Structure formats: C-alpha cells, structure tokens
Amino acid sequence: MISGMFVGHLGELALSGASMATSFATVTGFSLLMGMASALDTLCGQPYRAKQYHMIGIQMQRAMFVLLLVSIPLAIIWVNTRSLLILFGQEHDIATAAGEYACFMVPSLFAYAFLQCLVRFLQTQNIVFPMTISSAFTALLHILICWILVFKSGLGYRGAALANTFSYWTNVLLLALYVKFSSSCVKTWTGFSKEAFHNIFTFLRLAIPSAVMVCLKVWSFELIIIFSGLLPNPQLETSVLSICQNTFGLLWTIPFGLGAAVSIRVSNELGAGKPKAARLAVRVVLVMAITEGMLVGLFMILLRNIWGHVYSIEQEVVKYVAVMMPIVALSSFLDGIQGVLSGVARGCGWQKIAAYVNLGSFYLVGAPCAVLFAFFFHMKGKGLWLGLICAFIVQVIFFLIITINSNWEKEAEKAAERVLDSKNPNGEDIERPKC
C-alpha cells in the first residue's frame, strides 16, 4: 500500500505500470507461495497441540526448501513480464513500465517464500507479538526507504520495487533472528535437519491444493486489473481499479488476521482432540467478522470523497475512486466472512474442498459476470468489481453450508491421524540430526 501511494504521485503511467506489475507478480508468484505455505496451518498447527514439537521446525524447513525451488522458475517468468503482458494485449507503455518494475522485484520473491514459512511457524505456536513488532518496524522503515528510492535516487517507480525487496528481506532477517535466539522456540526449532528432505510428497499433497485454494481467489482479483487494461481509457481504469484493489487489500488484512487466528485455533483444538472447542472458535470468529465488516464498510463509505487523494493528484481519478468505494466496502464485508471460513478450512485440512468452491465461485460465476457487466452492459470498472461481488456471495453460501454441516468429532479423528503421520512406522519420534 505504501509503495502504491508513493508511485501514485508520479503520474498515471507510473501507477498503471507498477499496479500491473504488482498484479502480475501476485498472479505468478506471491499467491502461489502464500498458498503453498498455508499448508503449514494444518501441518504445524495440529502437531503443536499434540506435543509433537520437533515436527513443527521440520515442517517449516521442508516448506522453505520446496518454496525456494518453486521460486526459481517464477523468477524467470518475472524477468519476462514485459513480453508476456504485450502478448496478452496490454498497452505497450504500461507493459514496459510493468516489466521494469517486476525485474526490480525479483529478489523479493525469495524473501517472500521464507517469510511465509516463518510466519506460519510462529503463528501455529501462538507467537504473534514478535511478528507484530517486526512488521510494524519494517512498515515504518519502508516509508523512509520508499521516499529515498522513489523521489531522491532518481529511480522513480523502480525505487518502489527495490524498497519492497529491501523491506521483505528485513522482515525475514528479524524473524529468523527471533526464531534462532528466542527461548519461545527452543522446543520447535532444534537446528537444521536432514529430515526436512524426507516426505516431500507428503507436504506437496496438502501444499498443492492449498496453493490452488488461495490462487484461484487471488488470480480472479488480478484478472480484474488485466481486464481493466482492455477497457477504454486503460490508464484511468487500471489506476482506479489498482487503488480499489490496494484499498481492498488493506481492509482484507483484518479478516485475514481473524482467519489466520481461527485457522490456528481450530487446528490446535482438533490436534488436542477438543472438537467442541474448535466449533466454539468458529462461532466466535464469525460474529467478529460480521461486526468488523460492517464497521469498516461504513468507515470507507464515509471516506469515499477523500480517499482518492491519498493515492493520486488527478481529479478524474479521485472522483472515480469515490464512486467505487461503496462497491469496495460491500465486497470487503462479504470477503471478511468468507475469509474466516477459509481459515476454518485450512485449520481442518479442507483445502481440496475449498479449492473446488473457489473454482466455481470465481471462474464459473465471478469472471463471466465481470465480463458481462463491464463489456456488454458497458459498466466498465464498476462492472468488473460487481462480478467479484457475485463470486463472494456464492463463496460465502457454500462455505457456510460446509461449515454448518461438519462433524467436528470426525475432524478431530482426522487430525489425530495426521499427527501419527509425523512419526515413523513404529510410532516413535524420529531423532533429528543437527547439521
């Protein structure tokens, strides 16, 4: 969000290029890594309450190794962003700016892979405050770095991409030092182990559907930015929708946090054999998500006429953003509900089911509706976003049906089976050799 604000004051082309690059990077990299890492919500959360502490560190190392390998071909794709965007029919100037921005972001891809694994490792142990401090420090530092690299170094929007890289690696370093030296991680981090290279396919069996679950949703948002480049006046449409997406991403962090909390809570309680406690956590988080969504939505509607000034000095952009804000507020409310229900799905290990729900919601309903509203009913950017709202409605309905009809006793039994899979065939803990 901070990078978008700085780039937005360089003009529409800079904002459009950076937004397009960010969308492309999210589609081809960040969403995939986040999705694969989210498998650790299940693989680390359930063993933690079952007191299989050493397996949490092993699972994190295993995830880091896999995500590092996956990041290599993704980096090659990022380097060729300009050519790929032109191939997809994007405007030449926007594609060129996006290509440069993506190339400067390549190092952040590897940092993001490590960061997602570290975050899951700490969350499953209910270690949250150190992550909050690390993120707050990095965000404050990011403002200074962005200002220097964007306005003082002569790099322009490329400086924002470098600032992203610097900030991601700073966060990784801070969390890695905490894991290494904190007494809170003594039981779960016992050093690097060769055991992390075992059972890779066991990790992939959950990581792949986890990635599909996350990617199908995230990709639908990025498709909106891609489609906006095909509308009349693409610089305006892309700029405004990128601001809306950036704003949505800011609002999304709150229900995402609730979803992460309930994911860990549900996985912990199921791993401990307490299905009633898991069910109670689901009820509590739903009430919290609905309340939060109503308050935040009202807040954004009240700020609709001034919010655009944060991102741009163009009056045309500011007025368009004001029109879009009520639609963004409604989508944020719906996404908050599905976000916490998605967290429940991760905690229970329902990633495969959730992937099917996301596929149907966003690609059988959302994307066709977006194209219909935007290009056939000539609603332009508003039509694209209304298509997302249609997807959210379907998604919420299906997730509610699945959650309400769940047998929590059976889910606790499945969690116990996953914990047993972390042991050797004789049922004894594997001794971890330190490197």
DAKA-V257563 format. One record per helix or strand of 2 or more residues. SS is the DSSP state (H for helix, E for strand). FROM is the first residue (numbers start at 1). LEN is the number of residues. If there is no record, write none. Layout:
[[SS;FROM;LEN] [SS;FROM;LEN]]
This chain:
[[H;2;7] [H;12;26] [H;39;11] [H;53;27] [H;81;7] [H;92;32] [H;129;24] [H;157;25] [H;183;3] [H;194;4] [H;200;29] [H;234;38] [H;275;28] [H;304;8] [H;315;34] [H;351;26] [H;380;25] [H;408;13]]
